[in-house]
């Protein structure tokens, strides 16, 4: 493992341990639907999208419809179009198969950490993303498979603030991506749009997509207005 | 494992991967276009939206803890420190019954 990958692998460990708890919970859910432990692990390794897997399994459990479950899970993953697109510069120069591996191991946590660390140091790049992604997918796959076997004995860690740990981590990553006041309007629009969409009852994943798009539209309009006044 | 579970797993894996490949293709096209600014601004917008989606509908103590975490993030610019102290603030507020 190269130095950059090792740095990424170590940096993501606290977030990976947190994700493992959710992995246990998902494994338990999937086992109750009928997945064997190895089937849960196979799904986690091949899909590698926590919220999509949870929704797809829940949908399948309640309706028994394969295509409906797949569609619901895949739709929740649409934010990855934007997430992977933003990695274009990071992945530039890699061979195609390395790019495909990198985008498969990319998750919310290791993507955001890579971008936040890259904002501080331009040396952070594909190796960091790959190292942190390998840890995330390994921990996710292992924890979900273990959850299918022993998940029922896990205490409810939500009450100790586990969910908030991720929120705090993403707040810190946002801080790392902050470049100055010029971003304030777009970030406010994105946050406001997300809150509005989720408050209306839409899944959080759709709120994230809507927020990001509204933020981009705000930036575009400001740029157009500036160009018009020149 | 039943045929239906195999179908859910394989089709979801295919769909998730195709979404990522679509992002890869879109990113390369955008980077080569006049709209390359999108790639600079997208990460911050998605992370802010992730935070906003986590906080939507949460009670006041969670928002206060988020404010504390933001203060720590501004001061330290460090993910793990913000995560650890943010959870301490969250747990402390709960313990105090705020």
Interface residues (C-beta under 8 A of the other chain):
Chain A: X11 X14 X15 X33 X34 X35 X36 X39 X42 X43 X46 X47 X48 X49 X52 X53 X56 X57 X60 X64 X66 X67 X69 X70 X73 X74 X77 X78 X79 X80 X81 X82 X83 X84 X85 X86 X87 X88 X89 X91 X92 X99 X100 X103 X104 X106 X108 X111 X112 X113 X115 X116 X120 X160 X161 X163 X164 X165 X166 X167 X168 X169 X170 X171 X172 X173 X174 X175 X176 X177 X178 X179 X183 X186 X187 X190 X191 X192 X193 X194 X195 X198 X199 X204 X205 X207 X208 X209 X210 X211 X212 X215 X216 X219 X223
Chain B: X1 X2 X4 X5 X7 X8 X9 X10 X11 X12 X13 X15 X16 X17 X19 X20 X21 X22 X23 X24 X26 X27 X28 X30 X31 X37 X38 X39 X41 X42 X43 X44 X45 X46 X47 X48 X49 X50 X51 X52 X53 X54 X55 X56 X57 X62 X65 X66 X69 X70 X72 X73 X74 X76 X77 X78 X79 X80 X81 X82 X83 X85 X86 X87 X90 X91 X94
